[in-house]
């Protein structure tokens, strides 16, 4: 990874991009650095991801709640103030949000299997 100089982030100035789910919509605000991606992601009420993700993430729930469904059938609910961590290729998971949620998601090369 690169050396990233100190910087403050005013998320209100970061463009939102829309990503449709199987149902509902996700809005991403993304900062991309070499080997590192930092996002604020909002899922609309009724959101269901349109894919199973194998990428690693650090996910922190800022507002609301959501469920991470694993391909094993296990469902893990996160509420405001809770987080999860997973490395690349260690889980197939997808997000579901009945009521809407706002997340801080960090992912990058540091989560790759060695």
Residue frames relative to the residue before (quaternion, step in Angstrom):
aa qw qx qy qz dx dy dz
X 1.0000 0.0000 0.0000 0.0000 0.00 0.00 0.00
X 0.5315 -0.6205 0.4825 0.3158 3.50 -1.26 0.52
X 0.5024 -0.5653 0.5364 0.3746 3.48 -1.35 0.15
X 0.1607 -0.7915 0.5862 0.0643 3.56 -0.69 1.09
X 0.3596 -0.7443 0.5143 0.2286 3.60 -0.57 1.07
X 0.6483 -0.5044 0.3937 0.4127 3.54 -1.25 0.46
X 0.1803 0.7631 -0.6094 0.1178 3.53 -1.01 0.87
X 0.3166 -0.7029 0.5952 0.2268 3.52 -1.13 0.65
X 0.2604 -0.7683 0.5715 0.1235 3.55 -1.16 0.66
X 0.1468 -0.7455 0.6459 0.0746 3.54 -0.82 1.06
X 0.2904 -0.8105 0.4834 0.1582 3.56 -0.03 1.32
X 0.5769 0.5889 -0.3927 0.4075 3.62 1.13 -0.42
X 0.6833 0.4631 -0.2805 0.4899 3.60 1.25 -0.34
X 0.5875 0.5652 -0.3727 0.4432 3.61 1.27 -0.03
X 0.4862 -0.6944 0.4553 0.2722 3.58 -0.74 1.11
X 0.3179 -0.7168 0.5895 0.1939 3.55 -1.14 0.76
X 0.1247 -0.7623 0.6303 0.0779 3.53 -1.02 0.88
X 0.3709 -0.7491 0.5170 0.1844 3.55 -1.04 0.84
X 0.0317 -0.7781 0.6270 -0.0190 3.55 -0.99 0.95
X 0.3004 -0.7815 0.5221 0.1624 3.56 -0.41 1.22
X 0.3006 -0.7260 0.5914 0.1813 3.53 -1.11 0.77
X 0.7032 -0.3484 0.3430 0.5163 3.54 -1.29 -0.30
X 0.7291 -0.0554 -0.0060 0.6822 3.50 1.29 -0.66
X 0.7775 0.2973 -0.2461 0.4965 3.56 -1.10 0.66
X 0.3875 -0.7097 0.5548 0.1959 3.51 -1.41 -0.03
X 0.2106 -0.7262 0.6375 0.1479 3.55 -1.22 0.65
X 0.1636 -0.7554 0.6277 0.0929 3.56 -1.07 0.82
X 0.1384 -0.8053 0.5757 0.0299 3.56 -0.71 1.14
X 0.0786 -0.7031 0.7021 0.0802 3.51 -1.22 0.72
X 0.0525 -0.8661 0.4930 -0.0636 3.55 -0.36 1.27
X 0.1042 -0.7188 0.6833 0.0751 3.49 -1.18 0.83
X 0.1087 -0.8058 0.5816 0.0233 3.57 -0.72 1.09
X 0.0299 -0.7569 0.6526 -0.0178 3.52 -0.89 1.06
X 0.6406 -0.4938 0.3749 0.4530 3.63 -1.15 0.27
X 0.8582 0.0675 -0.0827 0.5021 3.59 -0.65 1.15
X 0.7528 0.3051 -0.1780 0.5555 3.60 1.27 0.13
X 0.0340 -0.7727 0.6338 0.0081 3.56 -0.99 0.92
X 0.0795 -0.7713 0.6314 0.0097 3.56 -0.95 0.99
X 0.0256 0.8244 -0.5612 0.0693 3.58 -0.73 1.09
X 0.2039 -0.6496 0.7023 0.2077 3.47 -1.39 0.42
X 0.0475 -0.8082 0.5857 -0.0378 3.56 -0.69 1.15
X 0.1016 -0.7732 0.6244 0.0444 3.53 -0.98 0.94
X 0.1840 -0.7518 0.6249 0.1019 3.56 -0.96 0.97
X 0.4383 -0.6812 0.5208 0.2695 3.56 -0.96 0.88
X 0.6204 -0.4813 0.4259 0.4495 3.59 -1.24 0.22
X 0.8009 0.2650 -0.2162 0.4915 3.57 -1.01 0.83
X 0.3973 0.7379 -0.4670 0.2819 3.59 1.23 0.32
X 0.0420 0.7362 -0.6749 0.0276 3.53 -1.16 0.85
X 0.4626 -0.6933 0.4783 0.2768 3.58 -0.70 1.08
X 0.4145 -0.7281 0.4989 0.2215 3.55 -1.10 0.74
X 0.7650 0.2469 -0.1617 0.5724 3.60 1.25 0.23
X 0.4250 -0.6210 0.5815 0.3093 3.52 -1.38 0.24
X 0.2342 -0.8013 0.5419 0.0969 3.57 -0.68 1.10
X 0.1758 -0.7805 0.5924 0.0943 3.59 -1.02 0.85
X 0.4737 0.6827 -0.4290 0.3542 3.57 1.33 0.04
X 0.4678 -0.6616 0.5110 0.2869 3.54 -1.17 0.61
X 0.0148 -0.7963 0.6044 -0.0218 3.54 -1.14 0.68
X 0.1854 -0.6365 0.7125 0.2301 3.43 -1.49 0.15
X 0.0388 -0.8132 0.5793 -0.0405 3.56 -0.56 1.19
X 0.0269 -0.7851 0.6187 -0.0115 3.56 -0.85 1.03
X 0.3478 -0.7518 0.5317 0.1762 3.55 -0.80 1.09
X 0.2292 -0.8038 0.5414 0.0911 3.57 -0.55 1.23
X 0.7869 -0.0374 0.0726 0.6116 3.57 1.03 -0.88
X 0.7997 0.3063 -0.2157 0.4691 3.56 -1.13 0.62
X 0.3628 -0.7005 0.5584 0.2565 3.55 -1.19 -0.61
X 0.0020 0.7809 -0.6247 -0.0029 3.52 -1.30 0.40
X 0.3579 -0.7042 0.5718 0.2212 3.53 -1.34 0.23
X 0.1992 -0.7095 0.6601 0.1454 3.54 -1.10 0.80
X 0.1538 -0.7784 0.6054 0.0633 3.52 -0.64 1.17
X 0.2542 -0.7609 0.5803 0.1400 3.56 -0.84 1.01
X 0.6162 -0.5687 0.3938 0.3767 3.57 -1.17 0.55
X 0.5777 0.5825 -0.3622 0.4425 3.60 1.28 -0.31
X 0.5658 -0.5864 0.3847 0.4336 3.56 1.30 -0.32
X 0.5191 0.6312 -0.4159 0.3990 3.56 1.25 -0.28
X 0.1359 -0.7756 0.6133 0.0617 3.56 -1.10 0.80
X 0.1039 -0.7912 0.6026 0.0121 3.55 -0.81 1.10
X 0.2020 -0.7855 0.5770 0.0966 3.58 -0.63 1.14
X 0.1013 -0.7671 0.6316 0.0485 3.54 -1.00 0.92
X 0.1425 -0.7672 0.6218 0.0667 3.53 -1.07 0.86
X 0.7619 -0.3623 0.2715 0.4632 3.55 -1.32 0.19
X 0.8020 0.2745 -0.2276 0.4792 3.54 -0.89 1.02
X 0.6616 0.4762 -0.3124 0.4878 3.61 1.25 -0.14
X 0.1759 -0.7840 0.5922 0.0611 3.55 -1.27 0.56
X 0.0797 -0.7458 0.6444 0.1491 3.50 -1.40 0.07
X 0.1769 -0.7525 0.6279 0.0905 3.53 -1.31 0.51
X 0.1269 0.7607 -0.6316 0.0794 3.57 -1.07 0.81
X 0.3903 -0.7095 0.5380 0.2343 3.58 -1.08 0.73
X 0.6894 -0.4643 0.3615 0.4224 3.56 -1.30 0.36
X 0.8805 0.1281 -0.1074 0.4436 3.54 -1.19 0.76
X 0.5583 0.5980 -0.4102 0.4031 3.61 1.15 0.45
X 0.7934 0.0914 -0.0514 0.5996 3.58 1.26 -0.10
X 0.2322 -0.6863 0.6603 0.1977 3.52 -1.21 0.59
X 0.0826 0.8068 -0.5722 0.1216 3.54 -0.66 1.13
X 0.0495 -0.7696 0.6338 0.0598 3.53 -1.30 0.38
X 0.4285 -0.7228 0.4978 0.2149 3.54 -1.18 0.65
X 0.0733 -0.7550 0.6515 0.0133 3.49 -1.21 0.79
X 0.0437 0.7991 -0.5989 0.0278 3.59 -0.88 0.88
X 0.3039 -0.7771 0.5294 0.1536 3.55 -0.47 1.22
X 0.8193 0.2783 -0.0953 0.4921 3.57 0.92 -0.96
X 0.5840 -0.5435 0.3874 0.4622 3.59 1.25 -0.18
X 0.0089 0.7960 -0.6024 0.0593 3.55 -1.13 0.70
X 0.1852 -0.7379 0.6339 0.1393 3.55 -1.29 0.44
X 0.0760 -0.8271 0.5554 -0.0396 3.56 -0.70 1.19
X 0.2395 -0.6725 0.6670 0.2133 3.51 -1.36 0.38
X 0.0290 -0.8135 0.5795 -0.0397 3.58 -0.65 1.15
X 0.0594 -0.7747 0.6295 0.0009 3.56 -0.89 1.03
X 0.1416 0.7732 -0.6114 0.0914 3.55 -0.92 0.91
X 0.2160 0.7838 -0.5625 0.1506 3.52 -1.22 0.40
X 0.8057 -0.3288 0.2212 0.4403 3.49 -1.38 -0.13
X 0.6062 0.5875 -0.3575 0.3994 3.60 1.08 -0.60
X 0.6803 0.4721 -0.2825 0.4843 3.60 1.24 -0.27
X 0.4681 0.6688 -0.4512 0.3606 3.60 1.27 0.11
X 0.5154 -0.6078 0.4996 0.3395 3.52 -1.18 0.63
X 0.3203 -0.7596 0.5326 0.1916 3.57 -0.99 0.75
